[in-house]
Amino acid sequence: MLIRQDAMVQKVLVIMTMLAALALGRSAVAQTVSDSIRNADSQKTAGSNTVLGADNQLLSVGSQAMLAGRWEDGIRLTLLGLERPGVTDHMRASALSNLCGGYAALEQVDMAIDYCTQSIELNDRNWRAWSNRSYAYWLMRDYELAGAELERATAINDRARQLFQIRGMLNEAGLVPRITMEDRQ
């Protein structure tokens, strides 16, 4: 989608994203954003039309923050990224799945399930959303629903290691500890 945007506004958005990336200690992401500034300068000479949505730095930095275990930062940046123009349904579904995973990691299960449900409504072929919702149900100790969600995820991608981990967690949750006593009469 082409949107007419002043090059200066684009630069400000990129600089804000770069500052967020630096605050997260992600120098590689900051370098990528820095490269975007140079691209914005070259676009100024070519015209003021820019393609938005193909590269949403806030969504990218948000997912990197979550991968680094900075859940609150990742959630905040992802929510900001979703507010930017040009977010496609595919990008939105992925970002919502990331929000689900972030909230699940913080054990805010109701928020996690809500974001996963929104993601699945946009793209029911996203195994990560099903997997994240499975984990959220596991946190609630609703092992039956967690298993059903895991089956949906596995039907889409049966090789993801995360799915094996959740399967193991579900199997372990089903174990009943037994004590064996010796009778020494």
C-alpha positions as CSV (number, residue, x, y, z in Angstrom):
1,M,0.0,0.0,0.0
2,L,1.5,3.3,-1.0
3,I,1.0,6.2,1.4
4,R,2.2,9.7,0.7
5,Q,4.3,10.8,3.7
6,D,6.8,13.6,4.3
7,A,10.3,12.2,4.5
8,M,11.0,14.2,7.7
9,V,8.1,12.4,9.5
10,Q,9.5,9.1,8.3
11,K,12.9,10.0,9.7
12,V,11.4,10.9,13.1
13,L,9.6,7.6,13.3
14,V,12.8,5.7,12.4
15,I,14.9,7.7,14.9
16,M,12.3,7.0,17.6
17,T,12.5,3.3,16.8
18,M,16.3,3.4,16.8
19,L,16.3,4.9,20.3
20,A,13.9,2.2,21.5
21,A,16.3,-0.4,20.0
22,L,19.3,1.1,21.6
23,A,17.5,1.2,25.0
24,L,16.9,-2.5,24.6
25,G,20.6,-3.1,23.8
26,R,19.9,-4.5,20.4
27,S,22.8,-2.9,18.4
28,A,22.1,-5.1,15.3
29,V,18.5,-3.8,15.2
30,A,19.7,-0.3,15.8
31,Q,22.0,-0.7,12.8
32,T,19.1,-1.9,10.6
33,V,17.0,1.1,11.7
34,S,20.0,3.4,10.9
35,D,20.1,1.9,7.4
36,S,16.4,2.8,7.2
37,I,17.3,6.5,7.8
38,R,19.6,6.4,4.8
39,N,16.8,4.8,2.7
40,A,14.4,7.6,3.8
41,D,17.0,10.1,2.6
42,S,17.2,8.4,-0.8
43,Q,13.4,8.2,-1.1
44,K,13.3,12.0,-0.6
45,T,15.1,12.5,-3.8
46,A,13.1,9.9,-5.6
47,G,9.8,11.3,-4.4
48,S,7.8,11.3,-1.2
49,N,5.9,8.0,-1.8
50,T,7.0,5.3,0.7
51,V,5.8,1.8,1.1
52,L,4.6,1.3,4.7
53,G,3.9,-2.0,6.3
54,A,6.6,-3.9,4.6
55,D,9.0,-3.0,7.4
56,N,7.5,-2.0,10.7
57,Q,10.5,-1.5,13.0
58,L,8.5,-1.3,16.1
59,L,7.0,-4.7,15.5
60,S,10.5,-6.0,14.7
61,V,12.1,-4.5,17.8
62,G,9.1,-5.7,19.9
63,S,9.6,-9.3,18.8
64,Q,13.3,-9.1,19.4
65,A,12.7,-7.7,22.9
66,M,10.4,-10.7,23.7
67,L,12.9,-13.1,22.3
68,A,15.4,-11.6,24.7
69,G,13.0,-12.1,27.6
70,R,12.1,-8.4,27.9
71,W,8.4,-9.1,27.9
72,E,7.1,-5.7,29.1
73,D,9.2,-3.8,26.5
74,G,8.3,-6.2,23.8
75,I,4.6,-5.9,24.5
76,R,4.8,-2.1,24.6
77,L,6.7,-1.8,21.4
78,T,4.4,-4.3,19.6
79,L,1.3,-2.4,20.7
80,L,2.9,0.8,19.3
81,G,3.8,-1.0,16.1
82,L,0.2,-2.1,15.6
83,E,-0.9,1.5,15.8
84,R,1.3,2.5,12.8
85,P,-0.3,2.7,9.3
86,G,0.3,0.0,6.8
87,V,0.0,-3.0,9.1
88,T,-1.3,-5.9,7.0
89,D,-3.6,-8.6,8.4
90,H,-0.7,-11.0,8.2
91,M,1.6,-8.7,10.2
92,R,-1.3,-8.0,12.7
93,A,-1.9,-11.8,13.2
94,S,1.8,-12.4,13.9
95,A,2.0,-9.4,16.2
96,L,-1.1,-10.5,18.1
97,S,0.4,-14.0,18.5
98,N,3.6,-12.4,19.9
99,L,1.5,-10.4,22.3
100,C,-0.2,-13.6,23.4
101,G,3.2,-15.2,24.0
102,G,4.4,-12.2,25.9
103,Y,1.4,-12.1,28.2
104,A,1.6,-15.9,28.7
105,A,5.2,-15.5,29.7
106,L,4.1,-12.9,32.3
107,E,1.4,-15.4,33.3
108,Q,-1.4,-12.9,32.4
109,V,-3.4,-15.7,31.0
110,D,-6.6,-13.9,30.2
111,M,-4.8,-11.3,28.2
112,A,-2.8,-14.0,26.4
113,I,-5.8,-16.0,25.4
114,D,-7.6,-12.9,24.2
115,Y,-4.6,-11.9,21.9
116,C,-4.2,-15.5,20.6
117,T,-7.9,-15.6,19.8
118,Q,-7.7,-12.4,17.8
119,S,-4.6,-13.7,16.0
120,I,-6.4,-17.0,15.1
121,E,-9.4,-15.1,13.9
122,L,-7.1,-13.3,11.4
123,N,-5.1,-16.4,10.4
124,D,-6.1,-19.8,11.6
125,R,-3.0,-21.3,10.0
126,N,-0.6,-19.7,12.4
127,W,0.7,-22.6,14.5
128,R,2.4,-20.2,16.9
129,A,-0.9,-18.7,17.9
130,W,-2.4,-22.1,18.6
131,S,0.8,-23.1,20.4
132,N,0.8,-19.9,22.6
133,R,-2.9,-20.4,23.4
134,S,-2.1,-24.1,24.3
135,Y,0.6,-22.8,26.7
136,A,-1.8,-20.3,28.2
137,Y,-4.4,-23.0,28.9
138,W,-1.6,-25.2,30.4
139,L,-0.9,-22.3,32.8
140,M,-4.6,-22.3,33.8
141,R,-4.2,-26.1,34.4
142,D,-6.9,-26.7,31.7
143,Y,-5.0,-29.6,30.2
144,E,-7.9,-30.7,28.0
145,L,-8.1,-27.4,26.2
146,A,-4.3,-27.1,26.1
147,G,-4.2,-30.5,24.4
148,A,-6.8,-29.6,21.9
149,E,-5.0,-26.4,21.0
150,L,-1.7,-28.3,20.7
151,E,-3.3,-30.7,18.3
152,R,-4.4,-27.8,16.1
153,A,-0.8,-26.4,16.1
154,T,0.6,-29.8,15.4
155,A,-1.7,-30.3,12.4
156,I,-0.2,-27.1,10.9
157,N,3.5,-27.7,11.8
158,D,4.4,-31.1,13.4
159,R,8.1,-30.4,13.6
160,A,8.3,-27.3,15.8
161,R,10.3,-27.9,18.9
162,Q,8.0,-25.7,21.0
163,L,5.2,-28.1,20.3
164,F,7.3,-31.0,21.6
165,Q,8.0,-29.0,24.7
166,I,4.3,-28.3,25.4
167,R,3.5,-32.0,24.7
168,G,6.0,-33.0,27.3
169,M,4.6,-30.5,29.8
170,L,1.1,-31.9,29.2
171,N,2.3,-35.4,29.6
172,E,4.1,-34.5,32.8
173,A,1.0,-32.8,34.1
174,G,-1.0,-36.0,33.6
175,L,1.4,-38.1,35.8
176,V,0.1,-39.0,39.2
177,P,2.8,-39.5,41.8
178,R,2.7,-42.9,43.4
179,I,4.4,-44.0,46.5
180,T,5.5,-47.6,46.8
181,M,5.9,-49.0,50.3
182,E,7.7,-52.1,51.3
183,D,5.9,-54.5,53.6
184,R,8.4,-55.9,56.0
185,Q,6.4,-58.2,58.2
